[in-house]
Amino acid sequence: MRQLSALDAQFLNFETATDVANIGGLAVLETGLSREKILLRLTERMPEVPQLRQRLVHVPFGLDHPYWADDGEVDLDYHVRELALPPPGDDEQLGEQVGRLHERRLDRDRPLWEMYLIHGLARGRCGLYTKMHHAAVDGVTGAEVLAALMDSTHEVVAREPHAPPELWRMLARSALHLAANPAHLLRFAGEALPVLDQLPVVSRLPGAGRLARLVRRDTLPELPDLAAPHTPLNGPISSHRRYAFTELPLEEIKQVKNAFGVTVNDVVMTLAASALRRWLVAHAALPEVALVAGVPFSVRGRAGTNEGNQVTTMITHLPTHVADPRRRLELVSEAMRQIKERFALTSAYWLRELSESLPAVLNGLADRAAFELVGRMAPPINVIVSNIPGPQFPLRIAGVKLLAHYPVSVITNVSGALNITAFSYDGRLDVGIIACRKLVPDVWAFSGYLREALDELKPTS
């Protein structure tokens, strides 16, 4: 039996009517994909993808975190749905539909995913929007679930099924976990003290930076002040979403990378900073200091288990206050170098240890209370920006070519009203932008802003 980690459970705990923990993707394909083909592929691959067949089993009275158990018969008729856009079926109509689907919470009495085949796209294409709960997948495992649906010649390898755990076993493990909470708290203190000045929220506490420097004896590179300025992106978000997407040529991004001696990720972060600058200028709301971005990092493979969410978040400056785009790229590259150095030298598991240090019965209340307090009082970041590497060759689903795959991620009151996530695929960078409908009604502006940002960085021949 596999139990959710405290970090997995956090994604369940913080959900409200406005903070929804769905992550997913919008695949755009050539014509020819049918619901029947999808059902057949899912039936074939379900044995090797536990996230598609498992549901939550709760411990009585919330004494411990829930478990995953195989659903006896997954109702694919419920999980796989079909709809069509009215003519002309353009990108903005598709984005509007995905935004509406993404804002809806998943049914926790079933496996935590839904899939929508969307017909009626312009030029004879079709869309396949998939959403899963963040408690079940992170960015890496979400991509693995998508990959399992792709055409391949590999033999399906069934994962071990998880039967519903017996009550006495759940209660016994609850007692063991309760006894282990103080040990997790001590480990968190040991791992977090040297890096207090880089932890969201905690870094803003008086004396945090001084204590961190004292404990680590200045063995880590210094970070600048990371106070998030006030912007229209930070405020109570609504329960409604807008979604936009675009694609950029990966070859042009690599030209910029080579010309300036930086990384592809540096360029992606700079494009996001430049697009945000344009949007803030258009809204007469450009702060005189840099924005603060949350940057998710995968910790998969560094240590411990690879099950569940294996992600941490680092914070860095986005120099939106700098007018020169080339200087902006230099500053982004330096900031990313700093946080990568720290990421390599420090424990990546402080967030997991902190999550495990509270009894599960208190964790839900603490998570919701902390999210509400931080979201209202002092959001630690302005925006989330993420870049996920993907395959550089064409893929197919049930014989139909995948043209693009745009990420659809999460926004919350704590992380800000905008999330920009990029996924590289077959020579392109596919970018998905999810936003609060109330705070960022013009989300499609970012599609043009990103293109302009790349154009201004391209080396002149």
C-alpha positions as CSV (number, residue, x, y, z in Angstrom):
1,M,0.0,0.0,0.0
2,R,1.3,3.4,-0.9
3,Q,0.6,6.5,1.2
4,L,0.6,10.1,0.1
5,S,3.5,12.0,1.5
6,A,2.8,15.1,3.5
7,L,3.8,17.2,0.5
8,D,1.4,15.3,-1.7
9,A,-1.3,15.8,0.9
10,Q,-0.6,19.6,1.0
11,F,-2.0,19.8,-2.5
12,L,-5.2,18.4,-1.3
13,N,-5.3,20.5,1.9
14,F,-4.9,23.9,0.4
15,E,-7.7,23.6,-2.2
16,T,-10.5,26.0,-1.9
17,A,-13.1,27.4,-4.3
18,T,-10.3,29.6,-5.7
19,D,-7.1,27.7,-5.1
20,V,-7.4,24.6,-7.3
21,A,-4.5,22.1,-7.6
22,N,-5.1,20.8,-11.1
23,I,-2.1,20.5,-13.5
24,G,-2.3,19.2,-17.0
25,G,-1.7,19.8,-20.7
26,L,-3.3,20.7,-23.9
27,A,-2.2,18.4,-26.8
28,V,-3.0,19.6,-30.3
29,L,-3.1,16.9,-32.9
30,E,-3.8,16.3,-36.6
31,T,-7.2,15.1,-37.6
32,G,-8.2,11.5,-37.0
33,L,-8.2,11.0,-33.3
34,S,-11.5,9.6,-31.9
35,R,-12.8,8.9,-28.4
36,E,-12.9,5.2,-29.2
37,K,-9.2,5.2,-30.0
38,I,-8.4,7.0,-26.8
39,L,-10.5,4.5,-24.8
40,L,-8.7,1.6,-26.4
41,R,-5.3,3.1,-25.7
42,L,-6.2,3.8,-22.1
43,T,-7.5,0.3,-21.6
44,E,-4.2,-1.0,-23.0
45,R,-1.9,1.2,-20.9
46,M,-3.9,1.5,-17.7
47,P,-2.0,-1.4,-16.0
48,E,1.3,0.5,-16.2
49,V,0.0,3.9,-15.2
50,P,-1.2,3.8,-11.5
51,Q,-2.2,7.5,-11.5
52,L,-5.0,6.6,-13.9
53,R,-6.5,3.8,-11.9
54,Q,-6.0,4.8,-8.2
55,R,-8.3,6.7,-5.9
56,L,-7.9,8.1,-2.5
57,V,-8.6,6.1,0.7
58,H,-8.9,8.3,3.7
59,V,-7.7,7.4,7.3
60,P,-10.6,7.7,9.8
61,F,-10.8,11.1,11.5
62,G,-7.9,12.4,9.3
63,L,-5.4,10.8,11.7
64,D,-2.9,10.3,8.9
65,H,-2.4,11.2,5.2
66,P,-4.6,9.3,2.7
67,Y,-3.5,6.2,0.8
68,W,-3.7,5.3,-2.9
69,A,-5.7,2.1,-3.8
70,D,-6.7,0.7,-7.1
71,D,-10.3,1.5,-8.1
72,G,-12.0,-1.8,-8.9
73,E,-13.4,-0.6,-12.2
74,V,-12.3,2.8,-13.5
75,D,-15.3,4.3,-15.2
76,L,-13.7,5.5,-18.4
77,D,-17.0,6.8,-19.7
78,Y,-16.9,9.3,-16.9
79,H,-13.2,10.2,-17.2
80,V,-13.0,10.6,-21.0
81,R,-15.3,13.2,-22.4
82,E,-15.9,14.7,-25.8
83,L,-16.9,18.2,-27.0
84,A,-16.7,20.5,-30.0
85,L,-15.9,24.2,-30.5
86,P,-18.3,26.3,-32.6
87,P,-16.8,27.8,-35.8
88,P,-14.3,29.1,-36.4
89,G,-12.6,27.0,-33.7
90,D,-9.7,29.4,-33.3
91,D,-7.0,29.4,-30.6
92,E,-8.7,31.9,-28.3
93,Q,-11.9,29.8,-28.3
94,L,-9.8,26.7,-27.4
95,G,-8.0,28.6,-24.7
96,E,-11.3,29.8,-23.3
97,Q,-12.7,26.3,-23.2
98,V,-9.5,24.9,-21.5
99,G,-9.6,27.7,-18.9
100,R,-13.2,26.8,-18.0
101,L,-12.3,23.1,-17.7
102,H,-9.2,23.7,-15.7
103,E,-10.9,25.7,-13.0
104,R,-13.2,22.9,-12.0
105,R,-12.2,20.7,-9.1
106,L,-11.8,17.0,-9.6
107,D,-14.1,14.4,-7.9
108,R,-12.1,13.0,-5.0
109,D,-14.2,9.8,-4.9
110,R,-12.7,8.8,-8.2
111,P,-9.2,8.5,-9.7
112,L,-8.0,12.1,-9.9
113,W,-8.0,12.8,-13.6
114,E,-10.2,13.8,-16.5
115,M,-9.6,13.9,-20.3
116,Y,-11.4,15.9,-23.0
117,L,-11.2,15.3,-26.7
118,I,-12.0,18.6,-28.3
119,H,-13.2,18.7,-32.0
120,G,-13.8,21.7,-34.2
121,L,-10.4,23.3,-34.2
122,A,-9.4,25.3,-37.2
123,R,-7.4,23.6,-40.0
124,G,-9.0,20.2,-39.2
125,R,-7.0,19.7,-36.0
126,C,-8.3,18.3,-32.7
127,G,-7.3,19.0,-29.1
128,L,-6.8,16.6,-26.1
129,Y,-6.9,18.4,-22.8
130,T,-5.9,16.3,-19.7
131,K,-6.0,17.4,-16.1
132,M,-4.7,15.5,-13.0
133,H,-4.5,16.5,-9.4
134,H,-1.2,17.8,-8.2
135,A,-1.4,15.3,-5.3
136,A,-1.0,12.5,-7.8
137,V,1.7,13.9,-10.2
138,D,4.3,16.6,-10.5
139,G,5.6,18.0,-13.7
140,V,7.8,15.1,-14.4
141,T,5.3,12.3,-13.6
142,G,2.6,14.2,-15.5
143,A,4.8,14.1,-18.6
144,E,5.4,10.3,-18.0
145,V,1.6,9.8,-17.9
146,L,1.3,11.5,-21.3
147,A,4.1,9.5,-22.7
148,A,2.4,6.3,-21.7
149,L,-0.4,7.1,-24.1
150,M,1.9,7.6,-27.0
151,D,2.5,5.1,-29.8
152,S,5.4,2.8,-29.0
153,T,6.6,-0.7,-29.5
154,H,7.4,-1.4,-25.9
155,E,5.5,-4.1,-24.0
156,V,3.1,-3.0,-21.4
157,V,4.6,-3.7,-17.9
158,A,1.8,-3.8,-15.3
159,R,2.6,-1.9,-12.0
160,E,1.8,-3.7,-8.8
161,P,-1.8,-3.0,-7.8
162,H,-2.5,-1.4,-4.5
163,A,-5.5,-2.9,-2.6
164,P,-7.3,-0.7,-0.1
165,P,-5.3,-0.8,3.2
166,E,-6.8,-2.6,6.2
167,L,-8.1,-0.3,9.0
168,W,-5.8,-1.7,11.6
169,R,-2.7,-1.2,9.4
170,M,-3.7,2.5,8.7
171,L,-4.1,3.2,12.4
172,A,-0.8,1.5,13.3
173,R,1.1,3.4,10.8
174,S,-0.6,6.6,12.0
175,A,0.8,6.0,15.4
176,L,4.3,5.4,14.0
177,H,4.1,8.6,11.9
178,L,3.0,10.6,14.9
179,A,6.0,9.4,16.9
180,A,8.3,10.4,14.0
181,N,7.1,14.0,13.7
182,P,9.7,15.5,16.1
183,A,12.5,13.8,14.2
184,H,11.3,15.4,10.9
185,L,11.1,18.8,12.7
186,L,14.7,18.4,13.8
187,R,15.8,17.4,10.3
188,F,14.0,20.4,8.9
189,A,15.7,22.8,11.3
190,G,19.1,21.3,10.4
191,E,18.5,21.6,6.7
192,A,16.6,24.9,6.7
193,L,18.7,27.1,9.0
194,P,21.6,27.5,6.6
195,V,19.1,28.6,3.8
196,L,16.5,30.6,5.6
197,D,17.2,33.5,3.4
198,Q,16.1,31.6,0.3
199,L,12.9,30.0,1.6
200,P,9.6,31.6,0.5
201,V,7.8,33.5,3.3
202,V,10.5,32.5,5.9
203,S,13.1,34.6,4.3
204,R,11.1,37.7,5.0
205,L,11.1,37.2,8.8
206,P,13.3,39.6,10.8
207,G,16.8,38.2,11.3
208,A,16.3,35.2,9.0
209,G,19.2,36.3,6.7
210,R,21.5,37.0,9.6
211,L,20.8,33.7,11.2
212,A,21.3,31.8,8.0
213,R,24.7,33.4,7.4
214,L,25.8,32.7,10.9
215,V,24.9,29.0,10.7
216,R,26.4,28.3,7.3
217,R,29.5,30.5,7.9
218,D,29.1,32.1,4.5
219,T,29.8,28.9,2.6
220,L,27.0,29.6,0.2
221,P,26.8,32.5,-2.3
222,E,24.9,35.5,-1.0
223,L,21.5,36.3,-2.3
224,P,20.0,39.7,-2.9
225,D,16.9,40.9,-1.0
226,L,14.0,39.0,-2.4
227,A,11.0,41.0,-1.3
228,A,8.2,40.7,-3.8
229,P,6.9,44.2,-4.9
230,H,3.2,44.9,-5.1
231,T,1.7,44.3,-8.5
232,P,-1.7,43.7,-10.1
233,L,-0.7,40.0,-10.2
234,N,-1.0,39.8,-6.4
235,G,-4.4,39.9,-4.8
236,P,-7.3,37.6,-4.0
237,I,-7.7,35.5,-7.1
238,S,-11.1,34.4,-8.3
239,S,-12.4,30.9,-9.0
240,H,-12.3,31.5,-12.8
241,R,-9.4,31.1,-15.2
242,R,-8.2,32.3,-18.5
243,Y,-5.7,30.3,-20.6
244,A,-3.5,31.2,-23.5
245,F,-0.8,29.4,-25.4
246,T,1.9,30.0,-28.0
247,E,4.9,28.4,-29.5
248,L,8.4,29.7,-30.2
249,P,11.1,28.2,-32.4
250,L,13.7,26.4,-30.2
251,E,16.4,27.1,-32.8
252,E,15.9,30.9,-32.4
253,I,16.2,30.4,-28.6
254,K,19.4,28.5,-29.0
255,Q,20.8,31.2,-31.3
256,V,20.3,33.7,-28.4
257,K,21.8,31.2,-26.0
258,N,24.9,30.8,-28.1
259,A,25.3,34.5,-28.9
260,F,25.3,35.4,-25.2
261,G,26.9,32.3,-23.6
262,V,23.9,31.5,-21.4
263,T,21.5,28.5,-21.1
264,V,18.2,27.8,-22.8
265,N,16.6,28.1,-19.4
266,D,18.2,31.6,-18.9
267,V,16.6,32.7,-22.2
268,V,13.2,31.3,-21.3
269,M,13.3,33.1,-17.9
270,T,14.3,36.3,-19.7
271,L,11.5,36.0,-22.2
272,A,9.0,35.7,-19.3
273,A,10.6,38.7,-17.6
274,S,10.3,40.8,-20.8
275,A,6.7,39.7,-21.4
276,L,5.8,40.6,-17.8
277,R,7.5,44.0,-18.2
278,R,5.4,44.8,-21.3
279,W,2.2,43.7,-19.5
280,L,3.0,45.8,-16.4
281,V,3.9,48.9,-18.6
282,A,0.6,48.5,-20.5
283,H,-1.2,48.5,-17.1
284,A,0.8,51.5,-15.7
285,A,2.0,49.2,-12.9
286,L,5.7,48.6,-13.5
287,P,7.5,48.5,-10.1
288,E,10.9,50.2,-9.7
289,V,12.4,47.0,-8.5
290,A,12.6,43.4,-9.9
291,L,9.7,41.0,-9.6
292,V,10.2,37.8,-7.5
293,A,9.5,34.5,-9.3
294,G,9.0,31.0,-8.0
295,V,11.0,28.5,-10.0
296,P,10.1,24.8,-9.5
297,F,13.0,22.4,-9.4
298,S,12.7,18.6,-9.7
299,V,14.6,16.8,-7.0
300,R,13.8,13.4,-8.5
301,G,16.9,11.1,-8.3
302,R,18.8,13.2,-5.7
303,A,17.9,10.9,-2.8
304,G,15.1,8.8,-1.3
305,T,12.0,7.6,-3.1
306,N,10.9,8.8,-6.5
307,E,7.2,8.3,-5.7
308,G,4.8,11.2,-5.4
309,N,5.8,14.8,-5.7
310,Q,9.5,15.3,-5.9
311,V,9.7,19.0,-6.4
312,T,10.9,22.1,-4.5
313,T,10.6,25.8,-5.3
314,M,13.4,28.3,-5.4
315,I,12.9,32.0,-5.6
316,T,14.8,34.5,-7.8
317,H,14.6,38.0,-9.3
318,L,13.0,38.7,-12.6
319,P,14.6,42.1,-13.6
320,T,11.4,43.6,-15.1
321,H,12.6,47.1,-14.0
322,V,15.6,46.9,-16.4
323,A,14.8,48.5,-19.8
324,D,17.7,47.1,-21.9
325,P,16.7,43.5,-22.9
326,R,20.3,42.3,-23.2
327,R,21.2,43.6,-19.7
328,R,18.0,41.9,-18.5
329,L,19.3,38.6,-19.9
330,E,22.6,39.1,-18.1
331,L,20.9,39.7,-14.8
332,V,18.6,36.7,-15.2
333,S,21.6,34.4,-16.0
334,E,23.5,35.6,-13.0
335,A,20.4,35.1,-10.7
336,M,19.8,31.6,-12.1
337,R,23.5,30.7,-11.6
338,Q,23.2,31.8,-7.9
339,I,20.1,29.7,-7.1
340,K,21.5,26.7,-9.0
341,E,24.7,26.9,-6.9
342,R,22.6,27.0,-3.8
343,F,20.4,24.2,-5.0
344,A,23.5,22.0,-5.6
345,L,25.0,22.8,-2.2
346,T,21.9,22.5,0.1
347,S,19.4,19.9,0.9
348,A,16.5,19.8,-1.5
349,Y,14.2,18.2,1.0
350,W,13.5,21.0,3.5
351,L,10.0,21.3,2.2
352,R,9.3,17.6,2.6
353,E,10.7,17.6,6.2
354,L,8.7,20.6,7.2
355,S,5.5,19.0,5.8
356,E,6.2,15.8,7.7
357,S,6.9,17.6,11.0
358,L,3.3,18.3,11.8
359,P,0.7,15.6,12.8
360,A,-1.5,14.8,9.8
361,V,-4.6,15.7,11.7
362,L,-3.2,19.3,12.1
363,N,-1.7,19.5,8.7
364,G,-4.8,20.3,6.8
365,L,-5.8,23.1,9.1
366,A,-2.3,24.5,9.2
367,D,-1.9,24.4,5.4
368,R,-5.2,26.2,4.8
369,A,-4.6,28.7,7.5
370,A,-1.0,29.4,6.3
371,F,-2.2,29.8,2.6
372,E,-4.9,32.2,3.6
373,L,-2.7,34.3,5.9
374,V,0.2,34.5,3.5
375,G,-2.0,35.1,0.5
376,R,-3.7,38.0,2.2
377,M,-0.8,39.6,4.1
378,A,2.5,39.3,2.1
379,P,2.6,37.0,-1.0
380,P,6.3,35.8,-1.2
381,I,6.4,35.8,-5.0
382,N,4.7,37.6,-7.9
383,V,4.7,34.8,-10.5
384,I,5.6,31.2,-11.2
385,V,7.8,30.5,-14.2
386,S,8.8,26.9,-15.2
387,N,10.6,25.3,-18.1
388,I,10.2,21.5,-18.7
389,P,12.4,19.7,-21.2
390,G,10.6,17.4,-23.6
391,P,11.3,15.1,-26.5
392,Q,12.8,16.6,-29.7
393,F,11.1,14.2,-32.1
394,P,7.5,13.9,-33.3
395,L,5.1,11.7,-31.3
396,R,1.8,10.1,-32.1
397,I,-1.3,9.1,-30.1
398,A,-3.2,6.2,-31.7
399,G,-1.5,6.9,-35.0
400,V,-2.3,10.6,-35.0
401,K,0.6,13.1,-35.0
402,L,1.1,15.3,-31.9
403,L,1.6,18.8,-33.2
404,A,2.1,20.6,-29.9
405,H,1.7,20.1,-26.2
406,Y,1.0,23.2,-24.0
407,P,1.3,22.9,-20.2
408,V,-1.6,24.0,-18.1
409,S,-0.5,24.7,-14.5
410,V,-1.6,26.1,-11.1
411,I,-2.2,29.6,-9.7
412,T,-2.9,30.4,-6.1
413,N,-3.3,33.4,-3.8
414,V,0.2,32.7,-2.6
415,S,1.9,32.2,-5.9
416,G,0.2,35.0,-7.8
417,A,-2.4,35.3,-10.5
418,L,-0.2,34.1,-13.4
419,N,1.8,31.0,-14.2
420,I,4.0,30.7,-17.3
421,T,5.2,27.2,-18.1
422,A,7.1,26.1,-21.1
423,F,7.6,22.6,-22.6
424,S,10.1,21.9,-25.4
425,Y,8.9,19.5,-28.0
426,D,10.1,18.6,-31.5
427,G,12.0,21.8,-32.2
428,R,9.6,24.3,-30.5
429,L,9.0,25.7,-27.1
430,D,5.3,25.3,-26.3
431,V,4.2,27.8,-23.7
432,G,1.0,27.7,-21.6
433,I,-0.1,30.7,-19.7
434,I,-2.8,30.2,-17.0
435,A,-4.2,33.3,-15.2
436,C,-7.0,34.5,-12.9
437,R,-9.8,35.8,-15.2
438,K,-10.4,38.8,-12.9
439,L,-6.8,40.0,-12.4
440,V,-5.4,39.1,-15.9
441,P,-8.3,39.3,-18.3
442,D,-6.0,40.0,-21.2
443,V,-3.9,36.8,-20.9
444,W,-3.6,36.5,-24.7
445,A,-1.4,39.6,-24.7
446,F,1.4,37.4,-23.4
447,S,1.5,35.4,-26.6
448,G,2.5,38.4,-28.6
449,Y,4.8,39.8,-25.8
450,L,6.8,36.5,-25.7
451,R,7.3,36.7,-29.5
452,E,8.4,40.3,-29.3
453,A,10.8,39.5,-26.4
454,L,12.5,36.8,-28.5
455,D,12.8,39.1,-31.5
456,E,14.6,41.8,-29.6
457,L,17.2,39.3,-28.3
458,K,18.0,37.6,-31.7
459,P,21.5,38.4,-32.9
460,T,21.7,40.5,-36.0
461,S,23.4,38.8,-38.9
